[in-house]
Amino acid sequence: MDMKILYNKVDKQEISSLPRAVFNGRIFTIHTEREAEKAVDYLLSFRLLGVDTETRPSFKKGKMNSVALLQVSTEDTCFLFRLNRIGLPQSLLRLLEDTSVLKVGLSLKDDLAMLKRRGDFCPGNFLDLQEFVRKVGIEDMSLQKIYANLFREKISKGQRLTNWEAEILTDGQKLYAATDAWACVRIYNELNELMQTRNYELIAKTNRTENNYTL
């Protein structure tokens, strides 16, 4: 197996030329509490889940909208919970508080704070990938840069500022949301394997030169 090359930082300009990463699994949009109950039962049968949220952007100073979407993904199936319709029902509180299944994401402090505005809960077994990547020497904090570093693919952010409270989500919005949650699963699995095998080389970029460190 060839040694994987990682960088402590990735330049945004380098990402633009990379092939696009696309989630090819199943996507289910959850509109009712009954659907949420069934989805949560399914999700809690897995050992690892990727999580992310989306909020309708506000272009007025000082105004912040409530989180509209919670996306939770396995390696091949993603559920999009429309919180602007169902809020945080008991089933989702059960998922968020569960301690048996590892839930991974980025900037989880912000996501959990937004979710708590919809309903109080005690977060169970969450891991922030922004802290996890530091173990292999990656300093970037964005999902797009971390994913590009590990897989040499680009996650499009074109749908980020769209209306997540729209009556019907577009196919582009669904794919964007699912890709972000699924990407967290891929990142965690890849980092976990690299840390176990030590089969990677970190290239540390500086302003003036590059130094190689083999770990």
Sequence and secondary structure as in RCSB ss.txt:
>XXXX:A:sequence
MDMKILYNKVDKQEISSLPRAVFNGRIFTIHTEREAEKAVDYLLSFRLLGVDTETRPSFKKGKMNSVALLQVSTE
DTCFLFRLNRIGLPQSLLRLLEDTSVLKVGLSLKDDLAMLKRRGDFCPGNFLDLQEFVRKVGIEDMSLQKIYANL
FREKISKGQRLTNWEAEILTDGQKLYAATDAWACVRIYNELNELMQTRNYELIAKTNRTENNYTL
>XXXX:A:secstr
   EEEES   HHHHTTS B    SEEEEE SHHHHHHHHHHHTTSSEEEEEEEE    STT    EEEEEEE S
SEEEEEEHHHH S HHHHHHHH SSSEEEESSHHHHHHHHHTTS     SEEEHHHHGGGGT    SHHHHHHHH
HS B   TTTTS TT SS  HHHHHHHHHHHHHHHHHHHHHHHHHHH  EEEEEE SS EEEEE 
